[in-house]
């Protein structure tokens, strides 16, 4: 498809060896067309006296009728031309109708206002300037300098061109509708992110602690900050006068010192699904997809242009930066499951060491019998000599791609759930001792390599409220703290499993209460939940995980109430995420008022490919 006449592009705005065209596309010149032919054609368009750019000055001022500037060149260097008022006479009558109610106005090179139509507005005006600023790099002059080495042609005409300004481009109805829809989606996103206090930059900058290698708290003791220093406090914060209200699966906080403060999500489930419906409609629009794909191509092209212009500069800056390379730049791995955080060789060495030194230790209770570590391996018909990395089989390989079931089996050393419970669980007969020892060994390695940071993810299943207390006690009793690590809580979306296997989980409300109830209680009364309060200082966010390849029911209108959902079918991803977002929004506002740290909601997606 031919480009619009007069449009500037890498192939039309400045083209070497191409066929020259008139502004209306009427003239098709040959490779040997001379500048005089263009002047003759321009004279036919209204008998205009056309100027020729030469040496940075115009030959004569262009008459009020306008003109079409052309530049002589041996290689037919063509510049995109500007539609002048007199040239409109060559446009057919159908296009003339579009000029009757011009909306956009621009100026021609003589600063005269010209009414432009949508077909004309994409024009690039070349501005002349007699003095050349040597400090500003100019791609046109660079081309001129290169051509001068191989040609005797006078390129002085191009030296008068200093920059090209792109006039405002009107958009059609479809593009205007796309822009309006995308803007609405952006506003919805800002609304939800502002509600859970994750995107308020001004508030974040005011309340953030100064950069420091050390945390603004003592990990396992009550603490406070005095004159910028972290000191031990006598007691934990006292119980607040707030009241907790749990309705429709969402907590809200009422009361306080003033008796009026209230913290809630601000968006109910019906409103959320209304916003979700409208957003999904925009995502499914063909016009939006076309716009988005073009923008992706544009951004990629801009990045490639940036690389061409700045890659060498960045390499030079990197080389002169002292004591910094890839290996001593701080790196944070934000998605590591705690039970899979050690590498296979580390786990293999640890199992062999325990089997050699603690073989007679009772480690598990199965089938009404207490078993020692030696008896467990005898039941598996293995010895320490038989163990190898291949037999351990905990490394994710190509077989786990798109196979969530195989991925979960990799958490079982040697394919045995018994070994997983003994070595990779926090709640077992040993009180998670082996996993705590493994974690400490990893923390020592991380502290030795001070540039390696992690956000280890540990699970809360929602089967009972005691899960939080057990996890907090496991962290505190084993002194599991490292400056290079923070914890992220992941919540598996397994309500459909718990409702069939756990007596205390009858409805989705029970599942949510088990997850968020202890968090609100520990925030209101830290003295009654000291382990929880100290552990939550190290927690930075929440995640939601499950097998994303499984089909799920769709909810678009009238979502069910959590206390009414007791079926064995699992709820959709969107239902889980709303209730996590709503509860965290109220919890963050409550903790911010009390001066405690807040949490981010960072659910991930894409494990199923």
C-alpha positions in Angstrom: 0.0 0.0 0.0 1.4 3.4 -0.9 2.1 5.8 1.9 0.1 9.0 2.3 1.6 11.8 0.2 3.8 14.1 2.1 4.2 11.7 5.1 7.7 11.6 6.5 9.1 8.1 7.1 12.5 6.4 6.9 11.5 5.3 3.4 9.7 8.5 2.2 10.9 11.5 4.1 14.5 11.2 3.0 14.9 8.7 0.3 18.0 8.0 -1.9 17.4 6.7 -5.4 13.6 6.5 -5.1 11.0 7.7 -7.5 9.9 11.2 -6.7 6.2 11.9 -6.3 4.1 15.0 -6.2 2.1 15.9 -3.1 -1.0 14.5 -4.7 0.6 11.4 -6.2 0.0 12.7 -9.7 3.6 12.8 -10.8 5.7 9.7 -11.1 9.2 10.8 -11.9 12.0 8.6 -13.2 15.4 8.0 -11.6 16.8 10.7 -13.8 14.2 13.4 -13.2 15.7 16.8 -13.0 14.7 19.6 -10.5 13.4 21.7 -13.4 10.7 19.1 -14.1 9.5 19.4 -10.5 9.4 23.2 -10.8 7.4 22.9 -14.0 4.9 20.6 -12.3 4.7 23.0 -9.3 4.0 25.9 -11.7 1.1 23.9 -13.0 -0.4 23.7 -9.5 -1.6 27.2 -9.4 1.2 28.9 -11.5 3.2 29.2 -8.3 6.8 30.5 -8.1 8.6 27.8 -6.2 11.6 28.6 -4.1 14.7 26.4 -4.0 16.5 25.9 -0.7 20.1 26.8 -1.2 22.9 27.6 1.2 20.5 28.0 4.1 18.5 30.9 2.5 15.4 31.0 0.4 15.6 32.2 -3.1 12.5 34.4 -2.7 9.7 34.5 -0.2 6.9 32.1 -1.3 3.7 33.9 -2.6 0.6 33.7 -0.5 -0.6 30.9 -2.8 2.1 28.6 -1.4 4.6 26.3 -3.1 6.4 23.0 -3.0 10.0 23.2 -2.0 12.3 20.7 -3.8 15.9 20.0 -3.3 18.2 19.2 -6.3 20.2 16.0 -5.8 22.1 13.6 -8.0 20.4 10.7 -6.2 17.0 12.4 -6.2 16.9 13.2 -2.5 13.3 13.8 -1.8 11.8 15.7 1.2 8.3 15.2 2.3 6.4 18.2 1.2 3.8 20.2 3.0 0.3 20.8 1.6 -0.1 24.4 0.9 -3.5 26.1 0.4 -3.3 26.3 -3.3 -2.6 22.6 -3.6 -6.0 21.8 -2.2 -7.5 22.6 -5.6 -6.0 19.3 -6.9 -7.9 17.2 -4.3 -11.1 15.6 -5.6 -14.6 16.9 -4.5 -15.1 14.0 -2.0 -12.1 15.0 0.0 -13.0 18.7 -0.2 -16.0 17.9 1.9 -13.7 17.0 4.8 -12.3 20.6 4.8 -15.6 22.3 5.5 -15.3 21.9 9.3 -11.6 21.8 10.1 -10.8 21.0 13.7 -7.0 21.1 13.8 -5.0 24.2 12.7 -1.3 24.3 12.1 1.0 26.9 10.5 3.0 26.7 7.3 6.7 27.7 7.2 5.6 31.3 7.0 3.6 31.0 10.3 0.4 31.4 8.4 -2.5 29.4 9.9 -3.7 26.6 7.6 -6.8 24.5 8.2 -5.9 20.8 7.8 -8.0 17.7 7.2 -7.4 14.3 8.8 -5.8 13.2 5.5 -3.3 16.1 5.7 -2.5 16.4 9.3 0.3 13.8 9.3 2.8 16.2 7.7 6.3 17.0 8.8 7.4 20.6 8.4 11.1 21.3 7.8 12.4 24.3 9.6 15.3 26.3 8.1 18.0 27.8 10.3 21.0 29.7 9.0 23.3 29.1 11.9 24.2 25.5 12.6 24.7 24.5 16.2 27.7 22.2 16.3 26.8 20.8 19.7 23.6 19.1 18.6 24.1 15.9 16.5 22.0 16.0 13.4 21.3 12.7 11.5 20.7 14.7 8.2 24.0 16.5 8.4 25.7 13.2 9.2 24.3 11.8 6.0 25.4 14.9 4.1 28.9 14.5 5.4 29.0 10.9 4.4 27.7 11.6 0.9 30.2 14.4 0.4 33.1 12.0 0.5 31.7 10.1 -2.5 29.9 12.8 -4.5 30.6 16.3 -5.8 26.9 17.2 -5.7 26.1 20.3 -3.8 24.3 19.3 -0.6 24.2 22.8 0.8 20.4 22.7 0.5 20.2 20.1 3.2 22.3 22.0 5.6 19.5 24.5 6.1 17.3 21.8 7.6 17.7 21.8 11.3 14.8 19.8 12.7 11.5 18.3 11.7 8.4 18.9 13.8 5.4 16.5 13.7 2.1 18.2 13.7 -0.8 17.0 15.9 -2.5 13.9 14.4 -6.2 13.7 14.6 -7.7 10.2 15.3 -10.7 8.5 13.9 -13.6 7.3 16.0 -12.2 3.8 16.5 -8.9 5.0 17.8 -10.6 7.5 20.1 -12.8 4.8 21.5 -9.7 2.5 22.1 -7.9 5.4 23.9 -10.9 6.1 26.1 -11.4 2.4 27.0 -7.7 2.0 27.9 -7.8 5.1 30.0 -10.8 3.8 31.9 -8.9 0.6 32.6 -5.9 2.6 33.9 -8.1 4.6 36.2 -9.6 1.3 37.6 -6.2 -0.1 38.2 -5.1 3.0 40.1 -8.2 2.9 42.2 -7.6 -0.7 43.3 -3.9 -0.2 43.9 -4.5 3.0 45.9 -7.1 1.2 48.1 -4.6 -1.4 49.3 -1.9 1.2 49.8 0.6 -0.2 47.3 0.9 2.7 44.8 0.8 5.9 46.8 4.3 7.1 46.0 4.2 10.3 48.1 3.0 8.3 51.2 5.6 5.7 50.6 8.5 8.1 50.3 7.5 9.8 53.5 7.1 6.7 55.6 10.0 4.6 54.2 13.0 4.0 56.3 16.4 5.4 55.3 18.5 3.0 53.3 20.4 0.7 55.6 22.1 -2.7 55.6 20.1 -3.6 58.7 16.4 -3.9 59.3 14.5 -1.2 61.3 13.6 -3.8 64.0 15.1 -6.5 66.1 14.1 -9.9 64.7 13.1 -11.8 67.8 12.7 -9.1 70.5 10.4 -6.1 71.0 12.1 -3.1 69.5 11.6 0.5 68.6 13.5 3.2 66.6 15.0 6.1 68.7 16.9 8.8 66.9 17.4 6.6 63.9 18.8 3.7 66.0 16.9 0.4 66.6 16.8 -0.3 70.4 15.1 -3.0 72.4 11.7 -2.1 73.8 10.4 -3.1 77.2 7.1 -4.6 76.0 5.2 -5.1 72.7 2.6 -2.5 71.6 -0.5 -2.5 73.7 -3.9 -3.7 72.5 -5.9 -1.2 70.5 -9.5 -0.3 71.1 -10.5 -1.2 67.5 -13.3 -3.7 66.9 -13.1 -6.3 64.1 -16.1 -7.0 61.9 -16.1 -10.1 59.6 -18.9 -10.1 57.0 -19.2 -11.7 53.6 -15.7 -13.0 53.8 -14.1 -9.6 54.3 -12.7 -8.0 57.5 -13.3 -4.4 58.4 -11.9 -2.4 61.4 -14.1 0.0 63.3 -13.4 2.3 66.3 -10.1 3.3 67.7 -8.9 6.1 69.9 -11.2 8.6 68.2 -14.1 6.1 68.0 -14.7 7.1 64.3 -11.9 5.5 62.3 -12.9 2.7 60.0 -10.8 0.6 57.6 -12.5 -1.5 54.9 -11.9 -2.5 51.3 -14.2 0.2 49.8 -15.2 -2.1 46.9 -17.7 -5.0 47.4 -17.6 -8.2 45.4 -20.4 -7.2 43.0 -18.7 -3.9 42.1 -15.4 -5.8 41.6 -17.0 -8.2 39.1 -18.6 -5.3 37.3 -15.2 -3.7 36.8 -13.8 -7.1 35.8 -16.5 -7.5 33.2 -15.8 -4.2 31.7 -12.1 -4.8 31.6 -12.4 -8.2 30.0 -14.6 -6.6 27.3 -11.9 -4.1 26.5 -9.3 -6.9 26.4 -11.4 -8.9 24.0 -11.8 -5.9 21.6 -10.2 -6.4 18.2 -9.5 -2.7 17.9 -7.6 -2.7 21.3 -5.6 -5.8 20.2 -4.6 -4.0 17.0 -3.6 -0.9 18.9 -1.7 -2.9 21.5 0.2 -4.9 18.9 1.3 -1.8 17.0 2.4 -0.2 20.2 4.5 -3.2 21.2 6.2 -3.0 17.8 6.8 0.7 18.4 8.3 0.2 21.8 10.5 -2.6 20.5 11.7 -0.3 17.7 12.4 2.5 20.2 14.4 0.2 22.4 16.4 -1.0 19.5 17.1 2.6 18.5 18.2 3.3 22.1 20.6 0.3 21.9 22.1 1.6 18.6 22.6 5.1 20.1 23.7 4.2 23.7 25.1 0.7 23.9 28.7 1.8 23.5 28.2 4.6 26.1 26.7 2.1 28.6 29.6 -0.3 28.2 32.1 2.5 28.8 30.2 3.6 31.9 30.1 0.0 33.2 33.9 -0.3 32.7 34.8 2.8 34.6 32.4 2.0 37.6 34.7 0.6 40.3 34.0 -2.6 42.2 30.9 -3.5 40.2 30.2 -6.3 37.8 27.4 -8.9 37.4 28.7 -10.9 40.3 28.8 -8.1 42.9 25.6 -6.4 42.1 22.8 -7.1 44.6 20.3 -9.6 43.0 16.9 -10.5 44.5 15.2 -13.7 43.5 11.5 -13.0 44.2 10.0 -16.4 43.5 11.7 -19.2 45.4 9.6 -21.8 47.2 11.2 -22.3 50.6 11.0 -26.1 50.4 12.8 -26.0 47.1 15.3 -23.3 47.9 18.3 -25.5 48.4 20.1 -27.0 45.4 20.0 -30.8 45.0 23.6 -31.4 46.0 23.0 -29.5 49.3 20.0 -31.6 50.1 21.8 -34.8 49.2 24.7 -34.0 51.5 22.3 -33.1 54.4 20.4 -36.4 54.1 23.5 -38.5 54.0 24.9 -36.6 57.0 21.7 -37.2 59.1 21.5 -40.8 58.0 25.1 -41.4 59.1 24.9 -39.5 62.5 21.2 -39.7 63.5 20.0 -43.0 62.0 18.4 -44.1 65.3 16.4 -40.9 65.8 12.6 -41.3 65.7 11.4 -39.0 62.9 7.9 -40.0 61.8 4.7 -41.7 62.9 3.1 -43.9 60.3 0.5 -46.7 60.4 0.4 -46.5 64.2 4.2 -47.0 64.5 7.1 -44.6 65.3 9.9 -45.0 62.8 13.5 -44.1 63.0 15.4 -42.5 60.1 17.1 -45.8 59.5 13.8 -47.7 59.4 12.4 -45.2 56.9 15.2 -45.9 54.5 14.9 -49.6 55.0 11.3 -49.4 54.1 12.3 -47.7 50.9 15.0 -50.3 50.3 17.8 -47.7 50.2 21.0 -47.0 52.0 23.2 -43.9 52.2 25.5 -45.5 49.6 22.6 -45.8 47.1 21.7 -42.2 47.3 22.7 -40.0 44.3 21.4 -36.9 42.6 19.7 -38.9 39.9 17.9 -41.1 42.6 17.0 -38.0 44.6 15.2 -36.6 41.5 14.3 -33.2 42.8 15.5 -31.2 39.8 12.8 -29.7 37.5 13.5 -30.6 33.9 11.7 -30.7 30.6 9.3 -33.3 31.9 7.7 -30.7 34.2 6.8 -28.2 31.4 3.1 -27.7 31.4 2.8 -30.6 33.9 1.9 -29.2 37.3 1.3 -32.7 38.7 4.9 -33.7 37.8 6.2 -30.4 39.2 4.6 -31.2 42.6 6.2 -34.7 42.6 9.6 -33.1 42.4 9.1 -31.9 46.0 9.3 -35.6 47.1 13.0 -36.7 47.5 13.4 -40.1 45.9 9.7 -40.0 45.1 8.8 -40.6 48.8 6.3 -38.4 50.6 7.8 -39.7 53.9 11.2 -38.0 53.1 9.3 -34.8 52.2 7.6 -34.8 55.5 10.8 -35.5 57.4 13.1 -33.0 55.7 11.0 -30.4 53.9 8.0 -29.7 56.3 7.8 -27.2 59.1 5.0 -29.1 61.0 6.1 -32.7 61.6 7.2 -34.9 64.5 10.5 -33.1 64.8 8.9 -29.7 64.8 10.5 -28.8 61.4 14.0 -29.2 62.9 15.7 -30.6 59.8 14.2 -27.9 57.5 15.3 -25.3 60.0 18.8 -26.6 59.9 18.8 -26.6 56.1 17.5 -23.1 56.1 20.2 -21.9 58.5 22.9 -23.4 56.3 21.5 -21.5 53.3 21.4 -18.3 55.3 25.1 -18.7 56.1 25.9 -19.0 52.4 23.8 -16.0 51.6 25.5 -13.9 54.2 28.9 -14.9 52.9 27.8 -13.8 49.5 26.3 -10.5 50.5 25.0 -9.7 47.0 22.5 -12.5 46.9 19.0 -11.7 48.2 15.9 -13.8 48.3 12.2 -13.7 49.1 11.5 -17.2 50.2 7.8 -18.3 49.9 6.2 -20.4 52.6 2.7 -21.7 52.6 -0.4 -21.0 54.7 -3.1 -23.5 53.6 -6.2 -22.1 55.5 -7.0 -25.4 57.2 -7.0 -23.9 60.7 -6.1 -20.7 62.6 -3.2 -22.5 64.4 -1.2 -22.6 61.2 0.0 -19.0 61.7 1.0 -19.7 65.3 2.9 -22.8 64.4 4.7 -21.2 61.5 5.6 -18.1 63.6 6.9 -20.3 66.5 9.0 -22.3 64.0 10.7 -19.2 62.7 11.2 -17.6 66.2 12.3 -20.8 68.1 14.9 -21.7 65.4 16.2 -18.1 65.1 15.5 -18.1 61.3 16.5 -14.6 60.4 18.8 -13.3 57.7 19.5 -9.8 56.5 19.4 -11.1 52.9 16.0 -12.7 53.1 12.3 -11.7 53.7 9.3 -14.0 53.7 6.4 -14.1 51.3 3.2 -16.0 52.3 1.7 -18.1 49.5 -1.9 -19.3 49.8 -2.7 -22.4 47.7 -6.2 -22.2 46.2 -7.2 -25.6 47.6 -10.6 -24.9 49.2 -12.2 -27.6 47.2 -9.8 -30.1 48.8 -10.1 -28.7 52.4 -13.9 -28.8 52.3 -13.8 -32.6 51.7 -10.9 -33.4 54.1 -10.9 -30.8 56.9 -13.7 -30.8 59.5 -13.3 -27.2 60.4 -13.7 -25.9 56.8 -17.4 -26.0 55.9 -17.7 -22.9 53.7 -15.4 -20.5 51.9 -15.9 -18.1 54.8 -14.2 -20.6 57.2 -11.2 -20.8 54.7 -10.8 -17.0 54.6 -11.2 -16.6 58.4 -8.4 -19.2 59.0 -6.1 -17.1 56.8 -6.8 -13.5 57.7 -8.4 -13.8 61.2 -5.0 -14.3 63.0 -3.5 -11.4 61.1 -6.1 -8.9 62.3 -5.9 -10.3 65.9 -2.1 -10.0 66.0 -2.3 -6.5 64.7 -5.0 -5.4 67.3 -3.3 -7.1 70.2 0.5 -7.9 69.7 1.0 -8.8 73.4 -1.4 -11.7 73.1 0.3 -12.9 69.9 4.0 -12.1 70.4 5.4 -14.8 68.0 3.0 -13.6 65.3 3.9 -10.0 65.8 7.7 -10.6 65.6 7.3 -12.9 62.6 5.1 -10.5 60.6 7.9 -8.0 60.7 9.8 -10.2 58.3 6.8 -10.8 56.0 6.6 -8.5 53.0 3.8 -9.8 50.9 1.2 -12.5 49.9 0.9 -14.7 46.9 -1.8 -17.1 45.5 -0.8 -20.4 43.8 -2.5 -23.3 42.2 -2.5 -25.4 39.0 -3.6 -22.9 36.4 -4.1 -25.5 33.7 -7.2 -26.8 35.4 -10.6 -25.6 34.1 -12.6 -23.4 36.4 -16.1 -22.1 36.6 -16.7 -18.5 35.3 -18.4 -15.9 37.4 -19.5 -12.7 35.6 -22.6 -11.5 37.5 -24.0 -12.0 41.0 -21.1 -13.8 42.7 -22.1 -16.2 45.5 -21.6 -15.2 49.1 -18.6 -16.9 50.8 -20.7 -18.2 53.6 -23.1 -19.9 51.0 -20.4 -21.6 49.0 -19.9 -25.1 50.4 -19.7 -27.1 47.2 -16.8 -29.3 46.2 -16.2 -27.4 43.0 -13.3 -24.9 43.3 -14.0 -21.2 43.0 -12.3 -19.2 40.1 -9.1 -17.4 40.4 -10.8 -14.0 40.4 -12.9 -14.9 43.4 -9.8 -15.8 45.5 -8.0 -12.7 44.4 -10.8 -10.3 45.3 -11.1 -11.6 48.8 -7.3 -11.6 49.3 -7.2 -8.0 48.0 -10.1 -6.8 50.1 -8.8 -8.2 53.3 -5.3 -7.0 52.7 -6.6 -3.5 51.9 -8.3 -3.3 55.4 -5.3 -5.0 57.1 -2.8 -2.6 55.6 -4.8 0.5 56.6 -5.1 -0.9 60.1 -1.4 -1.8 60.4 -0.4 1.6 59.0 -2.5 3.4 61.6 -0.7 1.3 64.3 2.7 2.0 62.9 3.4 -1.6 61.7 4.8 -2.8 58.4 2.3 -3.4 55.6 2.0 -6.2 52.9 1.9 -6.3 49.2 -0.4 -8.5 47.2 1.8 -10.1 44.5 -0.1 -13.0 42.9 1.8 -14.7 40.1 0.5 -16.4 37.0 1.9 -18.4 34.1 3.1 -21.6 35.8 1.1 -23.6 33.3 2.7 -21.8 30.4 
